[in-house]
Amino acid sequence: MDKKLFGLLIALMSLSLVGIIFVQSYWISNSYNNKESQFISNVRQALINSSAEIELNETERYFDLYSDILSEKGDVQNVSISELIYKINSEDGNDAYIFSDGIMEEDYKLSSGILNSDLDSLIYKKITSKKKATKISKNIDGSGTQEIKTETFSRLKPYERAQFESFFANTSTSEPIHRRVSSEEIEEVILDELGVRGVNARFQFAVYSNNLATKVRSKKFEIAPESTFKVPLFDNNDLNKEYQLYVNFYEKDKYVLSSVLGMTILSLTFTSVIFITFYSAISQIFKQRQLAQIKNDFINNMTHEFKTPIATINLALDALKNPKVKGNQDFFTRYMGMIRDENNRMHEQVENVLRISKLEKNELDLPKEKYDLHDIIEDSISHISLIVEDSGGDINTHFGALKRDVLVNESHMINVFVNILENAVKYSEHLPKIDVFTENTNNEVVLKIRDQGVGMSKNEQKKIFEKFYRVSTGDIHNVKGHGLGLSYVKRILDDHDAKITVDSEQGKGSTFTIKLHLIS
């Protein structure tokens, strides 16, 4: 894929993901704000209605009380009657109707003890409506007339109530607030009003007078500006006196958040799934591009590795055709040895690739037997001793392990050690200096192979056991190989339930540590 097109696709996908996250964030924020506004509106209306209901309840209690007292033992102080009389004749002139509408006002002098007022007595008006209708009709024989009278009496309680409320609103202001309403009544009324609106948030309340707290309050009430609402209580404009009911919904934010929590979690879950999927897709794309690049490097390296032995074999064959060489047994033997060595070299390259392939498919059979680890190390060193000597370097062993019997596959374990030792030689800028240590820890034998080569960065140390990965040396052909050695090492050691780690510093060399289980 073209780099520009690839970059454009990544940019568009990233922009889409950012857009989705932004829209989801905006939706969640807007939903929260709407729920908060709805909560505030419901609470304010509930508190206004609660205040009105508390005042109404107080008036109802005293009005019913005074009505009963008035009916039972009130003393009439004064009576006044106003009456309106009018007459209507029928169309035929035979009947006449006389109507009388009257209102009788009776003043009662009552004790103010029940109201706990400072007044000695109260004057209360009882208002009664009196209606009378008289029908005057002529007799059939015309000899005279007859009268039919009806009278009705009824209490005008709405008028009495309006009169009482006006009176009571002024006289009740002198009463202490805790005698007019209780904390239990306020709590019950507020709960009922909130329940009607579907609000079940917890709250605390207190009644204040002139910014001072009264006895009517919840336990542990505190005013919090962001969550406390205020409504007037027992408002009296005539006497310019009122109380304030403060209600603190101390879990307001938690309550509002819980109302949108379900959709928020669902939204965040889907957004997270999209983000994880996007991240995984991008990671896989980069890994595939990296793998393609690594495979290209592998093919180039393999081609280079095969070119040299093939060219050497061709030269040796051409030399063998020379009549002078045919007659010289030393030259003939030398060239035949070169052909055999180069052929073995190509065979070894192919075997390395096949071994990795079998390991990945779990098709490689690794029969294990009991061996002395020091013997395997000595055999491994012998395989590369000529290479080390040819490079002018040396390998020093420091065997400190007293217990060293391990259950391994000898040939593959030798290949593991040879791979690590060869890398120590390859990646040494100067004369290779390699030290091999063994020691015992708990039920394990520990092998350390230390070199003084170019070393590796922290990032390279994390990748060296990956298939096809090779540490960069500035020239891809400078250090021959194809990135399969340490991947093979890791897979073999995993099969032996062994562990391998690397500690390296650029310019100072590397130390590979292998831990194998001991057997008795």
C-alpha positions in Angstrom: 0.0 0.0 0.0 1.2 3.5 -0.9 2.6 5.3 2.1 0.5 8.5 1.4 -2.7 6.5 1.0 -1.9 4.5 4.1 -1.3 7.7 6.1 -4.5 9.2 4.7 -6.6 6.2 5.8 -5.1 6.3 9.3 -5.8 10.0 9.5 -9.4 9.6 8.4 -10.0 6.7 10.8 -8.4 8.6 13.7 -10.5 11.7 12.9 -13.7 9.5 12.8 -12.8 8.0 16.2 -12.2 11.4 17.7 -15.5 12.6 16.3 -17.4 9.7 17.8 -15.8 10.3 21.2 -16.6 14.0 21.0 -20.3 13.3 20.0 -20.6 10.8 22.8 -19.1 13.2 25.3 -21.4 16.0 24.2 -24.4 13.7 24.4 -23.5 12.6 27.9 -22.8 16.1 29.1 -26.1 17.4 27.5 -28.1 14.6 29.0 -26.7 15.3 32.4 -27.5 19.0 32.2 -31.0 18.2 31.1 -31.6 15.8 34.0 -30.1 18.4 36.4 -32.5 21.1 35.0 -35.4 18.8 35.3 -34.4 17.9 38.9 -34.1 21.6 39.9 -37.5 22.4 38.3 -39.2 19.5 40.1 -37.7 20.3 43.4 -38.6 24.0 43.2 -42.2 23.2 42.3 -42.4 20.6 45.1 -41.1 23.0 47.7 -43.5 25.8 46.7 -46.4 23.4 46.9 -45.1 22.0 50.2 -44.9 25.5 51.7 -48.5 26.2 50.6 -49.7 22.9 52.0 -48.1 23.4 55.3 -49.8 26.8 55.7 -53.1 25.4 54.6 -52.8 22.5 57.1 -52.3 25.0 59.9 -55.3 27.1 58.9 -57.5 24.0 58.5 -56.6 22.8 62.0 -57.6 26.1 63.7 -60.6 26.8 61.5 -62.1 23.4 62.3 -61.4 23.9 66.0 -63.1 27.3 66.2 -66.0 26.1 64.2 -66.6 23.4 66.7 -66.2 25.7 69.6 -68.6 28.2 68.0 -71.3 25.6 67.5 -71.0 24.3 71.1 -70.4 27.2 73.5 -70.1 30.5 71.8 -71.9 33.6 73.4 -73.7 35.9 70.9 -72.6 39.5 71.5 -74.4 41.1 68.6 -76.8 40.2 65.7 -77.3 42.2 62.5 -79.6 41.3 59.6 -79.6 42.7 56.1 -82.5 41.8 53.9 -83.5 42.3 50.3 -87.2 41.8 49.3 -88.6 41.9 45.7 -91.9 40.8 44.1 -92.5 39.1 40.7 -96.0 38.7 39.0 -96.8 35.9 36.6 -97.7 36.7 33.0 -101.4 35.8 33.4 -101.7 37.9 36.6 -103.1 35.0 38.7 -99.9 34.4 40.8 -97.5 36.7 42.6 -94.1 35.7 44.0 -92.4 37.6 46.9 -88.7 36.7 47.5 -86.6 37.7 50.5 -82.8 37.2 50.6 -81.2 38.0 54.0 -77.9 37.7 55.7 -77.7 37.4 59.5 -74.3 38.2 61.1 -73.8 37.0 64.7 -70.8 38.2 66.7 -69.4 35.7 69.2 -66.9 36.5 71.9 -64.5 33.6 72.2 -61.5 32.9 74.4 -58.1 33.1 72.7 -56.6 30.4 74.9 -56.7 27.7 72.2 -54.6 29.9 69.9 -52.2 30.8 72.6 -52.6 34.4 71.6 -51.8 37.4 73.8 -55.3 38.8 73.1 -57.9 38.4 75.9 -60.7 37.4 73.6 -61.6 37.0 70.0 -64.7 38.3 68.2 -65.8 35.8 65.6 -68.7 36.3 63.1 -71.1 33.6 62.2 -72.7 34.4 58.9 -76.1 32.7 58.0 -78.0 33.0 54.7 -81.8 33.2 55.1 -83.9 32.8 52.0 -87.8 33.1 52.0 -90.2 32.7 49.1 -94.0 33.4 49.3 -96.4 32.4 46.5 -99.8 34.2 46.4 -102.4 32.6 44.2 -106.1 33.4 43.5 -108.6 30.7 44.3 -110.3 28.9 41.4 -113.7 30.4 42.2 -112.1 33.9 42.6 -113.4 34.3 46.1 -109.9 35.0 47.7 -106.2 34.1 47.7 -103.9 31.6 49.3 -100.2 31.9 50.3 -97.5 29.2 50.2 -94.3 30.1 52.1 -90.8 28.4 52.1 -87.8 29.3 54.2 -84.2 28.0 54.0 -81.2 28.7 56.2 -77.5 27.9 55.4 -74.1 28.8 56.9 -71.9 30.8 54.5 -68.7 29.0 55.5 -66.6 30.3 52.6 -67.2 33.9 53.8 -66.5 32.8 57.4 -63.3 31.0 56.3 -62.1 34.0 54.3 -62.7 36.2 57.4 -60.9 33.7 59.6 -57.9 33.3 57.3 -57.4 37.1 57.2 -57.6 37.2 61.0 -55.5 34.1 61.6 -52.7 35.2 59.3 -52.0 38.2 61.5 -52.6 36.7 64.9 -50.5 33.5 64.2 -47.3 35.4 63.5 -46.7 35.8 67.3 -46.6 32.1 67.7 -43.2 30.4 67.8 -42.5 28.4 64.7 -42.1 25.1 66.5 -45.7 25.4 67.8 -47.0 26.0 64.3 -45.4 23.2 62.5 -43.2 20.2 63.4 -40.1 18.7 61.7 -42.0 15.5 61.1 -44.9 17.3 59.3 -42.5 19.2 57.0 -40.6 16.0 56.1 -43.8 14.2 55.4 -45.2 16.9 53.2 -41.9 17.3 51.2 -41.7 13.6 50.7 -45.2 13.4 49.4 -44.7 16.3 46.9 -41.4 14.9 45.7 -42.9 11.5 45.3 -45.7 12.9 43.0 -42.9 14.1 40.7 -40.9 10.9 40.9 -38.0 12.4 42.9 -36.6 10.2 45.6 -33.4 12.0 46.5 -32.3 12.3 50.1 -32.5 15.7 51.7 -32.1 17.7 55.0 -34.1 20.8 55.9 -34.3 23.7 58.4 -36.6 26.7 59.0 -34.8 30.0 59.3 -36.1 33.3 60.7 -34.2 36.5 59.8 -31.2 34.3 58.7 -31.2 32.5 62.1 -31.9 28.8 62.4 -35.0 27.7 64.4 -35.7 24.5 66.3 -37.5 23.1 63.3 -34.7 21.4 61.4 -33.2 18.0 60.4 -30.2 16.6 62.3 -26.8 17.6 60.8 -28.4 20.2 58.5 -25.8 22.3 56.6 -26.3 24.9 53.9 -24.5 24.0 50.7 -25.0 26.8 48.1 -24.9 24.4 45.1 -27.5 21.9 46.4 -29.7 24.0 48.8 -33.1 25.4 47.8 -35.1 28.1 49.6 -38.8 28.9 49.7 -40.8 31.3 52.0 -42.9 29.8 54.7 -45.9 31.5 56.5 -45.4 34.6 54.4 -47.2 37.7 55.8 -46.9 40.8 53.7 -49.1 42.9 56.0 -46.7 42.5 59.0 -43.6 42.0 56.7 -42.7 38.8 58.5 -41.9 35.4 57.0 -39.8 32.3 57.6 -37.6 30.6 55.1 -37.6 26.9 54.5 -34.1 25.7 53.4 -33.8 22.2 51.9 -30.4 20.7 51.1 -30.3 17.8 48.6 -26.8 16.8 49.6 -26.7 13.9 47.1 -27.9 16.0 44.2 -25.0 15.3 41.9 -25.0 11.6 42.7 -28.8 11.4 42.1 -28.6 13.2 38.8 -25.7 11.1 37.7 -27.5 7.9 38.6 -30.4 8.9 36.4 -28.1 8.9 33.3 -25.6 6.3 34.5 -27.1 3.4 32.6 -27.0 5.1 29.2 -23.6 6.6 30.1 -22.1 3.2 30.8 -23.6 1.7 27.7 -22.4 4.6 25.6 -18.9 4.4 27.1 -18.8 0.6 26.6 -19.6 0.9 22.9 -17.1 3.7 22.5 -14.5 1.7 24.3 -15.2 -1.3 22.0 -14.8 1.0 19.0 -11.6 2.4 20.4 -10.1 -1.0 21.2 -11.2 -2.4 17.8 -9.6 0.7 16.1 -6.4 0.3 18.1 -6.2 -3.4 17.4 -6.8 -2.8 13.7 -4.1 -0.2 13.5 -1.7 -2.3 15.5 -2.3 -5.3 13.2 -1.8 -3.1 10.2 1.6 -1.8 11.5 2.6 -5.3 12.5 1.8 -6.6 9.1 3.8 -3.8 7.5 6.6 -4.5 9.8 6.4 -8.3 9.2 6.4 -7.7 5.5 9.5 -5.5 5.8 11.2 -8.1 8.1 10.4 -10.9 5.6 11.8 -8.9 2.8 15.0 -8.4 4.8 15.0 -12.1 5.6 14.7 -13.0 1.9 17.5 -10.6 1.1 19.7 -12.1 3.8 18.9 -15.6 2.8 19.7 -14.7 -0.8 23.0 -13.3 0.3 23.7 -16.4 2.5 23.1 -18.7 -0.5 25.0 -16.6 -3.1 28.3 -16.9 -1.4 28.4 -20.8 -1.1 26.9 -21.2 -4.6 29.6 -18.9 -6.1 32.2 -20.8 -4.1 31.0 -24.1 -5.4 30.9 -22.8 -9.0 34.5 -21.6 -8.7 35.6 -24.9 -7.2 33.9 -26.9 -10.0 35.5 -24.6 -12.7 38.9 -25.2 -11.0 38.3 -29.0 -11.0 37.9 -28.8 -14.8 41.4 -27.4 -15.1 43.7 -30.2 -16.3 46.5 -29.0 -13.9 44.2 -29.4 -10.9 43.1 -32.9 -12.0 46.7 -34.0 -11.8 47.3 -32.5 -8.4 45.8 -34.5 -5.6 46.2 -31.8 -3.0 44.3 -29.2 -5.0 41.6 -31.7 -5.9 41.1 -32.7 -2.2 41.0 -29.0 -1.2 38.4 -28.0 -3.8 36.3 -31.1 -3.0 36.4 -30.1 0.7 35.3 -26.5 -0.2 32.3 -27.9 -2.2 31.4 -30.2 0.8 31.7 -27.4 3.4 29.6 -24.9 1.3 27.0 -27.5 0.7 26.8 -28.2 4.4 26.5 -24.5 5.1 23.5 -24.2 2.8 22.0 -27.3 4.3 22.3 -25.8 7.8 20.5 -22.7 6.7 17.6 -24.7 5.4 17.5 -26.8 8.5 17.3 -23.7 10.7 14.2 -22.5 8.8 12.6 -25.9 8.9 13.2 -26.2 12.6 11.5 -23.0 13.3 8.5 -24.0 11.1 8.2 -27.3 13.0 8.4 -25.6 16.3 5.5 -23.3 15.4 3.4 -26.2 14.3 4.4 -28.2 17.4 5.7 -31.0 15.1 9.3 -31.0 16.4 9.9 -34.1 18.6 12.3 -33.3 21.4 13.2 -36.5 23.3 15.0 -35.6 26.5 17.6 -37.4 28.6 19.8 -36.8 31.6 23.0 -34.8 30.8 25.7 -33.0 32.6 25.2 -29.3 31.7 29.0 -28.6 31.7 29.5 -31.4 29.1 26.9 -29.8 26.8 28.6 -26.4 27.3 32.0 -27.8 26.4 30.6 -29.4 23.3 29.0 -26.2 22.2 32.2 -24.2 22.7 34.1 -26.8 20.6 31.8 -26.1 17.7 32.8 -22.4 17.5 36.3 -22.5 19.0 37.9 -22.3 15.5 35.8 -19.2 14.6 36.8 -17.6 17.9 40.5 -18.4 17.4 40.3 -17.2 13.8 38.9 -13.8 15.1 41.7 -13.6 17.7 39.4 -13.9 20.6 38.9 -16.4 23.5 36.2 -18.0 25.5 36.7 -18.4 29.3 34.6 -20.8 31.4 33.8 -20.2 35.1 32.0 -23.3 36.2 30.7 -22.8 39.8 27.6 -25.1 39.7 28.1 -28.2 41.9 24.8 -29.7 40.8 24.4 -29.7 37.0 22.3 -32.7 35.9 19.5 -31.6 33.6 16.8 -33.3 31.5 17.4 -31.9 27.9 17.6 -32.8 24.3 21.3 -32.7 23.7 21.5 -31.7 20.0 19.0 -28.9 20.3 20.5 -27.6 23.6 23.9 -27.5 21.9 22.3 -25.5 19.0 20.9 -23.1 21.6 24.3 -22.4 23.2 26.0 -22.3 19.8 23.5 -19.7 18.6 24.2 -17.4 21.6 28.0 -17.9 21.4 27.9 -17.2 17.6 26.0 -13.9 18.2 28.6 -13.0 20.9 31.3 -13.4 18.2 29.3 -11.6 15.4 28.4 -8.6 17.4 31.9 -7.9 18.8 33.5 -4.8 17.2 37.0 -5.9 18.4 38.5 -9.2 19.5 35.7 -11.4 21.0 35.9 -11.8 24.7 33.4 -14.3 26.0 32.9 -15.5 29.6 30.6 -18.5 30.5 29.4 -18.8 34.1 27.4 -21.5 35.9 26.0 -21.5 39.4 23.2 -23.1 41.5 20.2 -21.3 42.9 17.5 -23.2 44.7 16.5 -26.2 42.4 18.0 -24.6 39.3 21.3 -24.4 37.5 22.0 -20.9 36.1 24.1 -20.4 32.9 25.3 -16.9 32.0 27.1 -16.0 28.7 28.7 -12.6 28.8 30.3 -10.8 25.9 31.9 -7.4 25.4 30.2 -6.6 22.1 28.2 -3.6 20.8 25.3 -4.3 23.2 21.6 -3.4 22.7 19.1 -0.7 23.5 16.2 -1.4 25.9 13.7 -1.5 22.9 15.9 -4.0 21.0 16.1 -6.2 24.1 12.3 -6.6 24.0 12.3 -7.7 20.4 15.3 -10.0 19.9 13.4 -13.2 20.6 10.8 -12.3 17.9 10.9 -14.3 14.6 13.0 -12.6 11.9 14.1 -9.7 14.2 17.7 -8.7 13.9 19.6 -6.0 15.8 20.5 -3.2 13.4 24.2 -2.7 12.8 24.0 0.0 10.2 24.6 -2.5 7.3 22.1 -5.3 6.8 24.9 -7.6 5.4 27.5 -6.6 7.8 26.4 -9.2 10.3 25.3 -12.3 8.5 22.1 -14.1 9.6 18.4 -14.1 9.0 16.9 -13.4 12.4 15.9 -16.9 13.3 18.6 -17.8 15.8 17.2 -16.3 19.0 13.6 -17.1 18.1 14.7 -20.7 17.8 16.5 -20.5 21.1 13.4 -19.1 22.9 11.2 -21.9 21.5 13.6 -24.7 22.4 14.0 -23.3 26.0 10.2 -22.9 26.3 9.8 -26.6 25.5 12.3 -27.4 28.2 10.4 -25.2 30.7 13.5 -23.1 31.0 13.8 -19.3 31.1 16.1 -16.9 29.2 16.6 -13.2 29.9 19.1 -10.6 28.5 20.8 -7.7 30.2 22.6 -5.4 27.9 24.0 -1.9 27.6 25.0 -0.3 24.3 28.8 -0.2 23.9 29.4 -2.4 26.9 28.1 -5.8 25.8 25.3 -8.3 26.7 24.7 -11.0 29.2 22.3 -13.9 28.4 21.0 -15.8 31.5 19.4 -19.2 31.1 17.8 -21.1 34.1 17.3 -24.8 33.8 15.6 -27.2 36.3 17.8 -29.7 38.1 17.0 -33.4 38.3 18.1 -35.7 41.0 
